[in-house]
Amino acid sequence: MRLAGTTETRTRARRRRAGSIAVGAVVALAVGGCGVSAAPNAGNSPAPSDPTPAASQPTPTADPNGNSPSDTPNPTPTASPATSPTSPQPAGLTTSCTKVVHVGDSTSVGLMSRISLPKRKDWIDVQYRKVGAQEVKTDISGARSIVERWHHQPNAQDAVAKQLDQGYDGCWVIAMGTNEAANQAVGGVTSLARRIDLIMNLISDHPVLWLTVKTLRDHGPYAEKQMLKWDDALVAGCQRYPSMRVYDWAGQVKNSWYINDDIHFTTKGYQQRAKRTAQSLAVAFPKDAPSPPGCLVVPPPD
């Protein structure tokens, strides 16, 4: 079922499910922002965003227009599980993460775009610096997935491995999942839990913040009911990885922040996504204090 209505309603439903859920190959169609990709090491069959692991078989992918995930439209350019998110007081919000790498799919493209965010001060790299990061790198690509590769483009594993090969040693923000959920909905053979593991095994014990995902669609592979499965898998992932926290973006994003594809965001939506993600990094990994014990975090209220 699709959880519609207020943010509070959706968050309550998410929390009820969080404690009970533990958590192929892919056919690709790219729509512009989201999409499914081909499995790493399994050739480079076209798939928009979610790559399958180095498994052999290909998997069908879904797309927002009723095709496969790989074809999601692009927006304008380019620890144990907690029952309630942790949020601190606004004063002195600073992270211990002096270095941050942000890896994302098309839902992050607008975070570093003058078309989506005309004011440079709203970009996510600036927001990370506002909470104390000194070195910020972004690796964002439309139609990206953790496993599949879209038109030979690097998947999320490739993006992480590239930074590690260059000697990177810092915090991570992984804004993936929309294509993962859609790819699984059309028959992906790589489970949602395994997709998370593929990234976490590379990152090891470095601090990492993931984001929950949400769409306004009520049918097809990008339907909200598919996104909830990914969000549950993220919360379950915190049980396996003590250095992992999850910003509950899905519990905060407003319906009015979506453009008409019901997946990507307006200028207001990207402003809020950039600011709240950076603040959540500081909540998850605060300066001069331990990380909160729970899995889910949210920024302080405005």
KAGI-V412773 format. One record per helix or strand of 2 or more residues. SS is the DSSP state (H for helix, E for strand). FROM is the first residue (numbers start at 1). TO is the last residue. If there is no record, write none. Layout:
# KAGI-V412773
ss = <SS SS>
from = <FROM FROM>
to = <TO TO>
This chain:
# KAGI-V412773
ss = <H H E H H H E H E H H E H E H H H E>
from = <7 69 99 106 120 124 135 156 171 178 192 208 224 244 249 255 267 296>
to = <18 71 104 112 122 130 140 165 175 185 203 211 240 247 251 257 284 297>
